């Protein structure tokens, strides 16, 4: 089972688990993730799993360090909106060609 599936399954069942069991399971998932870091090409996947765990199981104010950066979409000028849309369009075009 993929780490994301394990984390989501565990999160969905956390209400019926005791605090000690939650800590033990989180520890086991962390150990498994750290072991996967030794395998080539797993860095981004492990990083994504860690971010998911942090957002689901830990009481944090912001999901990542970029959350409070930048402007709201409503605060952008027409020129800035055009730049954002052009960037998003080019990213989506790059994704569809890969």
MARROKE-67436 format. One record per residue: z, y, x of N, C-alpha, C in turn; residue in one letter. Coordinates in pm, 1 decimal, always signed. Layout:
BEGIN
+----------+----------+----------+----------+----------+----------+----------+----------+----------+---------+
!      nzz !      nyy !      nxx !     cazz !     cayy !     caxx !      czz !      cyy !      cxx ! residuo !
+----------+----------+----------+----------+----------+----------+----------+----------+----------+---------+
!        Z !        Y !        X !        Z !        Y !        X !        Z !        Y !        X !       a !
...
+----------+----------+----------+----------+----------+----------+----------+----------+----------+---------+
//
This chain:
BEGIN
+----------+----------+----------+----------+----------+----------+----------+----------+----------+---------+
!      nzz !      nyy !      nxx !     cazz !     cayy !     caxx !      czz !      cyy !      cxx ! residuo !
+----------+----------+----------+----------+----------+----------+----------+----------+----------+---------+
!     +0.0 !   -117.2 !    +84.7 !     +0.0 !     +0.0 !     +0.0 !     +0.0 !   +123.8 !    +89.5 !       x !
!    -80.3 !   +220.9 !    +54.5 !    -91.2 !   +344.9 !   +129.4 !    +39.5 !   +423.3 !   +119.6 !       x !
!    +67.9 !   +505.8 !   +221.4 !   +193.8 !   +580.3 !   +222.0 !   +204.2 !   +674.5 !   +103.2 !       x !
!    +94.5 !   +734.8 !    +61.9 !    +98.7 !   +825.5 !    -52.3 !   +134.8 !   +749.0 !   -179.1 !       x !
!    +79.1 !   +630.2 !   -197.0 !   +113.4 !   +547.5 !   -312.6 !   +261.2 !   +510.7 !   -310.8 !       x !
!   +313.7 !   +473.4 !   -193.7 !   +455.2 !   +437.8 !   -182.1 !   +544.3 !   +555.4 !   -216.8 !       x !
!   +509.9 !   +671.6 !   -165.0 !   +591.3 !   +790.6 !   -189.3 !   +590.7 !   +825.6 !   -338.2 !       x !
!   +472.7 !   +822.6 !   -400.3 !   +463.8 !   +857.1 !   -542.0 !   +534.0 !   +754.2 !   -630.8 !       x !
!   +520.9 !   +626.9 !   -597.8 !   +590.6 !   +522.9 !   -674.3 !   +742.0 !   +539.9 !   -662.0 !       x !
!   +787.4 !   +566.0 !   -540.2 !   +929.2 !   +587.5 !   -515.7 !   +977.7 !   +711.8 !   -591.5 !       x !
!   +901.4 !   +819.5 !   -589.1 !   +939.7 !   +942.3 !   -659.1 !   +950.6 !   +918.8 !   -809.4 !       x !
!   +857.0 !   +843.4 !   -865.2 !   +860.3 !   +816.5 !  -1009.2 !   +980.9 !   +733.6 !  -1050.7 !       x !
!  +1036.7 !   +654.6 !   -958.0 !  +1151.5 !   +568.9 !   -988.6 !  +1282.8 !   +623.1 !   -935.2 !       x !
!  +1283.6 !   +742.1 !   -879.5 !  +1404.7 !   +791.4 !   -812.1 !  +1520.6 !   +816.7 !   -907.2 !       x !
!  +1493.8 !   +840.1 !  -1033.8 !  +1600.8 !   +867.6 !  -1129.5 !  +1692.2 !   +746.4 !  -1149.5 !       x !
!  +1639.4 !   +626.6 !  -1131.2 !  +1720.5 !   +506.9 !  -1154.2 !  +1788.6 !   +458.0 !  -1026.1 !       x !
!  +1759.2 !   +523.6 !   -913.4 !  +1817.2 !   +481.7 !   -786.4 !  +1941.1 !   +564.2 !   -753.1 !       x !
!  +2029.1 !   +504.7 !   -674.7 !  +2147.9 !   +575.1 !   -628.5 !  +2111.6 !   +658.7 !   -506.1 !       x !
!  +2192.1 !   +762.6 !   -481.1 !  +2167.4 !   +854.8 !   -370.4 !  +2154.1 !   +781.5 !   -237.4 !       x !
!  +2242.1 !   +685.4 !   -211.4 !  +2238.6 !   +610.7 !    -84.3 !  +2107.9 !   +532.7 !    -71.1 !       x !
!  +2063.9 !   +470.7 !   -180.5 !  +1939.2 !   +394.0 !   -177.7 !  +1819.0 !   +486.2 !   -155.2 !       x !
!  +1823.8 !   +604.7 !   -212.8 !  +1715.5 !   +701.5 !   -191.9 !  +1706.5 !   +737.7 !    -44.4 !       x !
!  +1821.5 !   +765.3 !    +18.4 !  +1821.2 !   +799.7 !   +160.3 !  +1769.4 !   +684.7 !   +246.4 !       x !
!  +1806.7 !   +562.9 !   +212.6 !  +1760.6 !   +445.9 !   +288.6 !  +1609.9 !   +429.9 !   +275.5 !       x !
!  +1558.5 !   +441.1 !   +153.8 !  +1413.1 !   +425.8 !   +133.4 !  +1334.9 !   +537.0 !   +202.3 !       x !
!  +1385.5 !   +660.2 !   +194.3 !  +1318.9 !   +770.1 !   +264.5 !  +1316.3 !   +744.4 !   +414.5 !       x !
!  +1426.1 !   +693.2 !   +466.4 !  +1432.4 !   +659.8 !   +608.7 !  +1331.1 !   +553.1 !   +646.7 !       x !
!  +1318.1 !   +451.1 !   +563.5 !  +1221.0 !   +344.6 !   +591.6 !  +1077.8 !   +397.4 !   +589.3 !       x !
!  +1047.7 !   +484.3 !   +493.4 !   +913.6 !   +542.5 !   +487.6 !   +888.9 !   +628.5 !   +611.3 !       x !
!   +989.1 !   +705.0 !   +652.5 !   +974.0 !   +787.9 !   +772.6 !   +949.9 !   +703.6 !   +897.1 !       x !
!  +1022.3 !   +595.1 !   +911.6 !  +1003.9 !   +505.8 !  +1025.9 !   +862.8 !   +447.9 !  +1024.6 !       x !
!   +818.1 !   +404.8 !   +906.7 !   +682.4 !   +350.1 !   +894.0 !   +577.8 !   +455.3 !   +932.6 !       x !
!   +598.1 !   +577.6 !   +888.0 !   +503.9 !   +684.7 !   +922.2 !   +502.9 !   +712.8 !  +1072.6 !       x !
!   +619.9 !   +714.6 !  +1133.6 !   +626.6 !   +740.8 !  +1277.6 !   +558.3 !   +629.2 !  +1356.5 !       x !
!   +570.5 !   +506.1 !  +1309.0 !   +501.1 !   +394.5 !  +1374.0 !   +349.8 !   +406.9 !  +1360.1 !       x !
!   +304.7 !   +462.4 !  +1249.1 !   +161.3 !   +479.6 !  +1228.3 !   +103.0 !   +589.1 !  +1316.9 !       x !
!   +187.7 !   +675.9 !  +1369.2 !   +138.0 !   +780.2 !  +1459.6 !    +80.0 !   +721.6 !  +1588.0 !       x !
!   +121.9 !   +600.4 !  +1624.4 !    +71.0 !   +535.9 !  +1745.5 !    -73.6 !   +489.5 !  +1730.6 !       x !
!   -117.7 !   +475.4 !  +1606.7 !   -254.8 !   +430.9 !  +1581.4 !   -348.1 !   +551.9 !  +1585.1 !       x !
!   -461.8 !   +538.3 !  +1652.4 !   -553.1 !   +652.3 !  +1662.5 !   -607.5 !   +695.4 !  +1526.5 !       x !
!   -621.3 !   +826.1 !  +1508.0 !   -680.3 !   +880.5 !  +1386.8 !   -586.3 !   +893.2 !  +1268.6 !       x !
!   -456.7 !   +870.0 !  +1287.8 !   -362.6 !   +874.2 !  +1176.0 !   -285.3 !  +1004.7 !  +1165.6 !       x !
!   -306.0 !  +1096.8 !  +1255.6 !   -224.1 !  +1217.8 !  +1258.9 !   -231.1 !  +1295.4 !  +1127.2 !       x !
!   -350.2 !  +1322.0 !  +1077.2 !   -364.6 !  +1401.6 !   +955.1 !   -306.3 !  +1328.7 !   +834.7 !       x !
!   -329.5 !  +1197.5 !   +826.2 !   -276.3 !  +1119.7 !   +713.7 !   -124.0 !  +1119.9 !   +714.8 !       x !
!    -64.5 !  +1099.9 !   +833.0 !    +81.5 !  +1101.5 !   +844.7 !   +134.2 !  +1240.9 !   +810.6 !       x !
!    +66.7 !  +1342.8 !   +859.0 !   +107.2 !  +1480.6 !   +829.3 !   +104.0 !  +1506.1 !   +678.6 !       x !
!     +0.1 !  +1462.3 !   +611.2 !     -9.2 !  +1480.0 !   +466.2 !   +100.8 !  +1404.6 !   +392.4 !       x !
!   +133.0 !  +1284.9 !   +438.7 !   +240.9 !  +1207.7 !   +376.5 !   +375.3 !  +1277.6 !   +394.5 !       x !
!   +398.1 !  +1333.6 !   +512.1 !   +523.4 !  +1405.4 !   +537.1 !   +533.2 !  +1530.1 !   +448.3 !       x !
!   +424.6 !  +1602.3 !   +434.0 !   +423.6 !  +1720.9 !   +348.1 !   +453.2 !  +1680.9 !   +203.5 !       x !
!   +393.2 !  +1571.5 !   +158.0 !   +418.3 !  +1522.8 !    +22.4 !   +565.6 !  +1487.2 !     +4.5 !       x !
!   +623.2 !  +1416.4 !   +100.8 !   +764.8 !  +1378.8 !    +92.3 !   +854.0 !  +1502.3 !    +86.6 !       x !
!   +827.5 !  +1597.1 !   +171.5 !   +909.1 !  +1718.7 !   +174.3 !   +902.5 !  +1791.0 !    +40.5 !       x !
!   +783.1 !  +1802.8 !    -14.7 !   +767.3 !  +1874.5 !   -141.1 !   +829.7 !  +1801.5 !   -259.6 !       x !
!   +831.2 !  +1669.6 !   -256.3 !   +885.4 !  +1593.8 !   -368.7 !  +1036.2 !  +1573.4 !   -361.0 !       x !
!  +1089.1 !  +1549.0 !   -241.8 !  +1227.3 !  +1503.4 !   -231.7 !  +1326.1 !  +1606.3 !   -177.9 !       x !
!  +1277.5 !  +1715.0 !   -124.8 !  +1368.4 !  +1812.9 !    -66.7 !  +1354.9 !  +1944.2 !   -142.3 !       x !
!  +1466.5 !  +2006.2 !   -167.8 !  +1467.8 !  +2130.5 !   -244.2 !  +1428.4 !  +2245.7 !   -152.3 !       x !
!  +1299.5 !  +2276.8 !   -153.7 !  +1250.1 !  +2383.0 !    -68.1 !  +1194.2 !  +2495.6 !   -154.1 !       x !
!  +1201.6 !  +2616.2 !   -100.7 !  +1155.6 !  +2731.5 !   -176.9 !  +1003.6 !  +2742.0 !   -178.9 !       x !
!   +940.6 !  +2713.6 !    -64.5 !   +795.7 !  +2725.3 !    -54.2 !   +737.6 !  +2595.2 !     -0.6 !       x !
!   +623.8 !  +2548.8 !    -54.0 !   +566.9 !  +2421.2 !    -12.4 !   +516.6 !  +2419.6 !   +131.9 !       x !
!   +473.8 !  +2533.6 !   +184.9 !   +431.6 !  +2539.8 !   +324.3 !   +440.7 !  +2684.4 !   +372.6 !       x !
!   +420.0 !  +2705.0 !   +499.2 !   +440.4 !  +2838.1 !   +555.9 !   +334.0 !  +2938.5 !   +510.2 !       x !
!   +225.5 !  +2892.9 !   +454.6 !   +120.5 !  +2983.1 !   +406.8 !   +140.2 !  +3025.8 !   +260.9 !       x !
!   +237.2 !  +2965.9 !   +195.2 !   +255.7 !  +2988.5 !    +51.9 !   +277.4 !  +3136.4 !    +17.6 !       x !
!   +347.8 !  +3207.8 !   +102.9 !   +377.6 !  +3347.8 !    +73.0 !   +289.6 !  +3443.5 !   +152.7 !       x !
!   +186.7 !  +3392.4 !   +216.8 !    +95.0 !  +3475.1 !   +294.0 !    -19.2 !  +3522.2 !   +205.6 !       x !
!    -80.5 !  +3631.3 !   +243.2 !   -200.8 !  +3676.3 !   +174.2 !   -171.8 !  +3746.7 !    +43.5 !       x !
!   -276.6 !  +3759.2 !    -35.7 !   -270.8 !  +3831.0 !   -163.4 !   -295.8 !  +3735.2 !   -278.1 !       x !
!   -250.4 !  +3776.8 !   -393.1 !   -284.4 !  +3706.2 !   -515.9 !   -431.7 !  +3731.4 !   -545.3 !       x !
!   -496.6 !  +3638.9 !   -612.2 !   -637.5 !  +3655.3 !   -646.9 !   -658.3 !  +3781.5 !   -730.3 !       x !
!   -556.0 !  +3818.6 !   -808.3 !   -565.5 !  +3938.4 !   -892.5 !   -559.2 !  +4068.1 !   -811.8 !       x !
!   -508.5 !  +4061.1 !   -689.4 !   -495.7 !  +4180.1 !   -604.7 !   -618.8 !  +4205.1 !   -517.8 !       x !
!   -714.2 !  +4112.2 !   -517.2 !   -830.8 !  +4125.9 !   -431.2 !   -930.2 !  +4226.8 !   -488.1 !       x !
!   -992.2 !  +4301.8 !   -397.7 !  -1098.3 !  +4394.0 !   -439.1 !  -1225.5 !  +4313.4 !   -466.4 !       x !
!  -1325.1 !  +4379.2 !   -523.1 !  -1452.9 !  +4311.5 !   -550.6 !  -1514.4 !  +4255.9 !   -422.1 !       x !
!  -1509.9 !  +4334.6 !   -314.6 !  -1565.0 !  +4289.3 !   -186.9 !  -1491.1 !  +4168.5 !   -131.7 !       x !
!  -1357.7 !  +4170.9 !   -143.3 !  -1278.0 !  +4057.8 !    -96.1 !  -1304.0 !  +3933.6 !   -180.2 !       x !
!  -1318.6 !  +3951.7 !   -311.3 !  -1350.4 !  +3837.7 !   -398.7 !  -1483.8 !  +3774.5 !   -360.2 !       x !
!  -1583.1 !  +3857.1 !   -330.5 !  -1713.7 !  +3804.9 !   -290.0 !  -1700.7 !  +3723.5 !   -161.7 !       x !
!  -1622.2 !  +3772.6 !    -65.5 !  -1601.9 !  +3700.0 !    +60.2 !  -1534.9 !  +3564.8 !    +33.4 !       x !
!  -1432.9 !  +3565.0 !    -51.2 !  -1361.8 !  +3440.2 !    -84.0 !  -1456.2 !  +3340.8 !   -150.5 !       x !
!  -1531.6 !  +3386.3 !   -248.8 !  -1624.7 !  +3297.7 !   -318.2 !  -1732.2 !  +3243.6 !   -223.6 !       x !
!  -1782.9 !  +3329.3 !   -135.8 !  -1883.3 !  +3283.3 !    -39.3 !  -1825.9 !  +3177.9 !    +54.8 !       x !
!  -1701.6 !  +3199.9 !   +100.9 !  -1636.9 !  +3101.6 !   +188.7 !  -1615.4 !  +2968.9 !   +115.4 !       x !
!  -1565.2 !  +2976.9 !     -6.7 !  -1542.8 !  +2854.1 !    -84.0 !  -1673.6 !  +2780.7 !   -110.5 !       x !
!  -1777.8 !  +2855.1 !   -144.3 !  -1907.1 !  +2794.5 !   -170.3 !  -1959.6 !  +2723.2 !    -45.4 !       x !
!  -1946.3 !  +2788.1 !    +70.5 !  -1994.6 !  +2724.3 !   +193.9 !  -1912.0 !  +2601.0 !   +227.6 !       x !
!  -1780.1 !  +2605.1 !   +202.8 !  -1696.2 !  +2487.8 !   +227.4 !  -1735.9 !  +2372.7 !   +136.4 !       x !
!  -1758.2 !  +2402.4 !     +8.8 !  -1798.1 !  +2297.2 !    -84.8 !  -1935.0 !  +2240.0 !    -48.1 !       x !
!  -2025.5 !  +2325.5 !     -3.7 !  -2157.0 !  +2276.9 !    +39.2 !  -2144.2 !  +2187.8 !   +162.3 !       x !
!  -2054.2 !  +2223.5 !   +254.1 !  -2032.8 !  +2140.8 !   +373.6 !  -1974.1 !  +2005.9 !   +335.8 !       x !
!  -1883.2 !  +2004.2 !   +238.8 !  -1821.9 !  +1877.8 !   +195.0 !  -1924.6 !  +1786.1 !   +130.4 !       x !
!  -2013.2 !  +1843.6 !    +52.3 !  -2108.7 !  +1759.0 !    -19.3 !  -2218.1 !  +1702.7 !    +72.8 !       x !
!  -2240.1 !  +1767.4 !   +187.1 !  -2342.7 !  +1716.3 !   +279.9 !  -2285.2 !  +1615.4 !   +376.5 !       x !
!  -2153.5 !  +1604.7 !   +387.1 !  -2092.3 !  +1509.2 !   +480.6 !  -2066.4 !  +1379.1 !   +417.8 !       x !
+----------+----------+----------+----------+----------+----------+----------+----------+----------+---------+
//
